[in-house]
Amino acid sequence: MSLGNRITRTPRAFDPERGRDALEALPGLPGELAELIAGTAGSSPFLAGLIQHEADWLAEALSGDPETVRETLLEPPGDDDGDIGVALRQRKRRIALWAALMDLGGIWPLEDVTGALTRLADLATDRALVAAIAAEVRREKLPGQGEDDVETAGGLTVLAMGKMGAFELNYSSDIDLICLFDETRFDPDDYASARTSFVRAVRKMCQTLSERTAEGYVFRTDLRLRPDASVTPVAISMEAAERYYESFGRTWERAAFIKARPAAGDRGAGARFIETLRPFVWRRHLDFAAIQDAHDMRLRIREHKGLHKATSHLGHDLKLGQGGIREIEFFTQTRQIIAGGRDPDLRVPDTVGGLNALAAKGWIGDGDAETLIADYRAHREAEHRVQMIDDQQTHVLPATEEDFARLAYLAGRDADDYGREIEERLARVASLTQAFFAPGKTRSAGTPAFPHFDETVERWRGYPALRSPRAIEIFERVRPHLLERLQAAARPDEAIAHLDGFLSGLPAGVQLFSLFEANPQLLDLVVDIVDTAPALGNYLSRNAAVFDAVIGGDFFSDWPGQNALLKMAAEALSEEE
């Protein structure tokens, strides 16, 4: 099938004259291709410039197979391609133009567009790093490493993080990288010299990728996701990084490593390092404390950026604003963090794959997953068009009607309809994600009186479970529901006394109280147990991991009956044999 026959949509030319200029550079195009080129150039000054700059190459590419053109562009530069920086900049211009045309023409789905951009980022990062390491080896600055070590970068690995790690790179994105070296390849006496050499190589790699020249740039690089970035060098040892994550790693860093993968340099060493972090990223028990961490992070981002509720599509931040891309990503990653330690099937790096996995395992409804996936894809496509206009790393929708009209033209849409559709998506995403991140806020009103409850709670503050400020904060959010449930018990005074025994036996409270907050039916169950079977309650306080089975399975489903239970037991015993 010809390229023209695969076009399913075309942009409209906001500036028709610019569109005609592009067609003059590519004479003789058939109707569908001519509409695609004119509409693209007429609404995007950046893409119009690329069309003019790459007209000879583009004329030939448009007569070929889209996927063959992509694979040719993603082949590593050879010796005949000359300077690595120039060669990579040419690849970037052409991939940027080709991916945009495939996107705007509806020829490639979102995943093919982001995949092509990400594969180029992998190629460019690896080739820029290898060139920098080769220079260090030639100058004998990297102890004990020779020409045979250049392709593995002398033990330096570059981890792709964020969207690059998940093959979700957006159209005009920087790339988030963590650079680590395998210290076991060096004698202890050579460690300092090796680190200095690696730091120099990483800086050269970043310069090759991000410096703007007459040929453009390749990718803007961001190294700030590395451990303790304000005080550490741009390349650190794997041992030092592992110590940091084990001692100081935070929930957002755990979430970041869901998407991490080795993209350049010594990929084998990178894969081994990621495996060492598996217990840090994926906790053995269900981790509901991550919900509040993610919620707090969302609020901090909004406060820092001055973002508020979306009242209009004009000027709204499509990435960080309410109902935007980050809301869906946080929603997905937080649920993965909660349950992924127990279920490896949930350890999926990309957002769409993560939502599908969560739905398949019953952590979210199929309908909610389908809605969020569709809205995520639509958000990302709109984000790409915002960035295509001038190749700016922005996620903010145009603030004026005229500028928004240009964006709508690039999307091939009527401006009013497009704006209304975006606002509906933002509201829908906000509605689906908001309750998950702030479950406790809906249970704070209507708390009944309960004699001596406050005095009892004050005594609980001396227990190990309530000694940390974090545990107290979470407990205060579940306290109203707990009080309601205790008052509804058949013998309230005995129930609170038995609950006192349960809490006194807990070694810590953050994880369990977070579990109660996210699953109020579990709190109801605990009150029933301590009220009717105090001995079982005492056992649970010493073995809180038992609650994982309650949440992770079908504990609250209908009673299957005696015959079904006997059959299940027989099947389990036969499997053991």
C-alpha positions, 0 to 999 in steps of 0.5 A, a space after each residue: 500500500 502506498 504512503 498516500 493510501 495510508 493517510 487517515 487525516 490531514 492538518 489544515 494550513 493555518 498559514 496557506 502561503 507557508 503551505 504553498 511554499 512547502 509544496 513548491 519545494 516538493 513538486 508533483 506530490 499526489 493529492 493526499 500527500 500534498 494535503 499532508 505537506 501543505 497542512 503541516 507546513 502551514 500550521 507549524 513553522 518548525 516543520 515547515 523549516 525542516 521540510 525546506 531543509 530536507 526537501 531532497 531527502 523527503 522527496 525520496 522518502 515519501 515514495 518509500 515504505 514508512 517503516 523502511 524509512 524509519 529503520 534506515 534512519 535508525 541504523 548506527 552512523 558509520 565511518 563514512 558519516 563523518 563527525 558523530 555530532 553532525 551525523 546525529 543531528 541529521 538523523 534527529 532532523 529527519 526522524 523528527 520530520 518523519 515521525 511528525 508526518 506519520 503522526 499528523 497523517 494518522 499513519 502511525 499510532 502513538 506508540 510507533 511515534 514515541 517508539 521511533 523518537 525513543 529508539 533514536 535517543 537510545 542510538 544517539 546516547 550510545 554513540 555519543 557516549 562511545 565516542 567520548 569513552 574512545 577519546 578517554 581511552 586514546 588519551 590513556 585517561 581511563 585506567 586499565 581500559 583498552 580499545 576492546 572496552 570502548 563499545 561497553 564504555 569501560 563499564 559505564 552504563 546509562 539508564 534511560 528514565 521517565 518516558 525514554 525508559 518506557 519508550 514513550 518519549 514525546 516530540 520535543 522532550 529532553 531525555 532523563 539519564 542516570 550514569 553509573 559505572 561498575 567500580 569492580 572493573 578497576 583497582 581500588 587505587 585507580 578508582 578516583 582516576 576512573 571516576 574523573 574520566 567517566 565524569 569527563 566522558 559524560 559531560 562530553 556526551 551531553 555536549 554532543 547531544 544538547 549543544 546547538 550548532 548550525 545543524 541543530 541539536 540532538 536531545 536536551 539532556 537532564 541528569 538530575 534524577 541521579 542520587 542526591 544530584 545536588 552534591 554528586 558528580 554526573 557519574 557515580 559508582 553503582 555501589 554508591 548508588 545502591 547504598 543511597 537507594 537502600 538508605 535514603 530512596 523515596 517513593 518517587 524514586 521507586 516510581 521512577 525505576 518502574 520505567 528505568 532500563 539500560 539504554 547505552 554503554 554497558 547494558 549488561 552492567 545496567 541490567 544487573 544494577 536494576 536487578 539489585 534495586 528490585 527489593 527497593 522498587 518492589 516491596 514484598 507486601 502491599 504498599 498502600 503508604 505510596 498513595 499519600 506520597 504520590 498525592 503529596 507530590 501532586 500537590 507540591 507540583 501544583 503549588 510550585 507551578 502555580 497550577 489550579 483547577 482547569 476552568 478553560 483549555 486556554 493556557 492549561 498545562 496538559 502535563 502537570 495540570 489537573 486532569 492531565 498526563 501526570 495525573 494518569 501516570 501517577 494513578 498508574 504507577 502508584 497502583 503498580 507500586 502498591 501491588 507490584 511487589 507481589 505480582 510481577 505481571 504488574 511491573 510494566 514500564 509504559 503507562 498504557 501497558 500498566 493500565 491494561 495489566 492493572 485491569 487484567 488483575 482486577 485493581 481497576 475496572 475495565 471501563 476505567 482502564 479503557 477510558 484512561 487509556 483513550 484519554 492518555 493517548 489523546 492527551 499525548 497527541 495534543 501534547 505532541 502538536 503543541 510541541 511540533 509548532 515551534 519545537 519547544 519543550 512545553 506542555 501548556 496549551 496556547 493561551 489565546 484564541 488565535 494561537 489555539 486555533 493554530 493548534 487546532 488546525 495542526 490537529 485538523 480540527 475545528 477550534 471550538 470542538 477541539 477545545 471542548 473535547 480537551 476540557 471534557 477529557 481533563 474533567 473526566 481524568 480528574 474525576 477518575 483519579 481524584 478519589 484514589 489519591 485522597 480517599 480519606 477526605 470523604 470520611 471526615 464529616 459526621 463523626 459521632 461522639 464516643 466516651 473516652 475515645 480521645 483519652 484512649 487515642 492519647 494512650 495509643 500515641 505511646 505505642 510503637 505503631 503511632 510514634 512516627 509523625 507519618 503514622 499519626 497523620 495517616 491515623 488521623 485520617 482513618 480515625 473518623 471511620 474507625 470511630 463510627 465502626 466502633 460505635 456500631 459494634 455490638 459491645 462498643 466498650 469491649 471492642 475498643 478495649 480489644 482494638 487497644 490490644 491489637 494496636 499495642 502489638 503492632 511494631 509499626 503503623 504507616 503501612 497498615 494505616 495506609 492500607 486501612 485508608 485505601 480499603 475501608 472494608 478492611 478496617 471494618 473487618 478488623 473491628 469485627 475480628 477484635 470484637 468477636 475474636 480478640 486472640 485472632 486480633 492479637 495474632 494479626 497485630 504480630 502478622 500484619 502481612 496476612 492482610 495482603 491476602 485479603 486485599 490481593 485476592 477475592 476474600 470479599 467475594 460471595 461464600 462459595 459453599 462447602 462443596 466448592 471449598 472441598 474441591 479447591 482444597 483437593 486441587 491445591 493438595 494435588 498440585 503440592 503432590 
